């Protein structure tokens, strides 16, 4: 039996896509940085920066 008034989702589809693309960009940045010979901590810093930049970028271009 369905509920008469279902709750809205916690995250919109647009926000989920933007965050997913940000996470994928961050993972790619970490992997490429570490494989390039840098320390793991440097890779994590690069990944954090890539995540922030990717979220801002994809937020601006996804309508």
C-alpha positions, -999 to 999 in steps of 0.1 A, spaced: 0 0 0 15 34 -10 18 63 14 -6 92 7 22 118 11 57 104 4 87 124 16 107 143 -9 142 130 -16 171 143 6 191 152 -25 179 164 -59 190 145 -90 210 175 -101 229 178 -68 236 141 -69 250 142 -104 272 173 -95 286 156 -64 292 124 -82 312 141 -109 331 160 -82 340 127 -65 350 111 -97 372 141 -106 388 139 -71 395 102 -74 411 107 -108 433 135 -94 445 114 -65 453 84 -86 471 104 -113 491 124 -87 502 93 -67 510 74 -99 531 104 -110 554 98 -81 541 123 -55 534 114 -19 499 101 -9 492 133 12 500 154 -18 476 133 -38 449 138 -13 454 176 -13 452 176 -51 420 155 -48 404 179 -24 412 208 -46 399 190 -77 367 181 -59 360 217 -50 369 230 -84 348 203 -102 317 210 -80 319 247 -88 325 240 -125 297 214 -129 273 235 -108 279 264 -133 274 243 -164 247 219 -155 213 235 -157 
